[in-house]
Amino acid sequence: MSNPHLGRLSAASMIIEEAATIALTFFESRDRIATRTKAAAQDFVSEADTAVETFIREKLAAAFPGETVCGEEFGGAADEAYWIIDPIDGTSNFLRGSPLWGISLGFVRAGRPELGVVAMPAEHRLYAAADGTGLFCNGAALKRPEPIADIRVVSLGDHPQEDFEAAARFQVGLRQAEWIVEGFHSTSVSLVYAARGIFDGHLQTMTTMWDIAGGAVLAREAGLDVRIGRNRDGHEWIAAGTPTLLSAVEPLWPEIAG
């Protein structure tokens, strides 16, 4: 029996593939695009963010008429089931010329991401997955390799409103537990790297659904344990990783143990 998500996943992938071409054009002329700072320090939005989100919204409306759409730049109210867009995840990386930025699209039902597409345009790669499909890269099935046990690498996400001292203690705890700690300032790209097996996982104590929805599905379909919750302040958190990683993290971050 075919997976009922495959048709939707194919349509969503084609939309993001087109969006990636638009974003890459902006990336190649980034010194000439308009940029402004958001309310928080080191949080930026560019002309590329708004143009890409507008394009994705128009395509989703045509492909999935009547379905709810939310986005980082133009908002929207989430309901029982909705699409959620991060048009350029890692805008600071994008503006500095780093390839570590992505376009994320997720479909969330009852608070749980069930379909995700993340493009990394500068690497010409598009990752896609939905419940039960496994992970795809550029349309081909991708199996997460078994990591080298002695090389333990984890990605940490950040947020402009997080408690910096608590974040520093968390990182120190991971390093004392002999984990190599990376930080890309792009949640969706970090989750892609976790799904690919480059990282043992990605941890972020404060995030948003538009940052995590696409990548969470990729990581889950790659075989990682993906846990998503909400802090007292209303922000989402995500812990996605191997059993070894998450068992090591639980004493440092008891909230993920439930």
Steps between C-alpha positions, in 0.01 A plus 500: 500500500641840404560761767219761496751775575707445186287716270501791742871457562572505127297818450661672799846398378439653158388826660812519717723405208367803310534718810862389535577632152356839594689507831827406331463792260468733800797329669722561199415874513468533878714814516224685312185382682309693764542387860360608834547394863215346697425591861769269642872549454664292227161413352461613142250492216589564138319564175570133424304383807187687402519417128553129562220476754262684266584255221450193719169631631371556146603151390352333808170682445486362146610146587305464826207742482335584829780363719641727772845650444722670760840656446778670688473827311126541441361302792167323504298314760575130537204266520458123526696444178716757321803568283782698658781679317843627591602666171867553589607318815841639586465849354820618669691212335332584168604866523859412594538263205494172695329203329344399834149633445184330390138525399267303725143391439308279739147371534383475860197308622381511863830663599714230338701556179405222257661620174816700447710641217828685551703640212865598531522705179870585521573125506234421236336248731139449596401269784147370542310258722154427636363247744608156387681605181859493617741782415565625147776721362443641151234236446714199595462300821769588753595266783662650807839329554602355833719762669853432619436428867815672628422829321205657677374823346189698593355822363360767731249757384469852635229759539532877559270482805661202674667514841862535391644383832282189500597435139867527592457254789323256268783517249761454773309194624505345154870568458574354843309190385749488209277617218630720219258793479419673172276799430378608155240768585259319266269246661379339180855450369609358836212251488599406144852427621359289782281311254800439273709361786752786510372583849369260763215746545384857544389662827322832539341614825316792338381507142192545279286262299604661171863422583444136592198365312677399180822369652327311781332269248830443316673403825215273610481320165880457510452297819573755772294547814329837458339668801321835479350692789406847612665713769309699759556812292324340203806428286552156354806289574643204309729213591578277203769238526626150544410306815859547621478876463159545660583276797809715559295821467212410734696569823597843362154577362239304701209659310561278197447185705136593550 
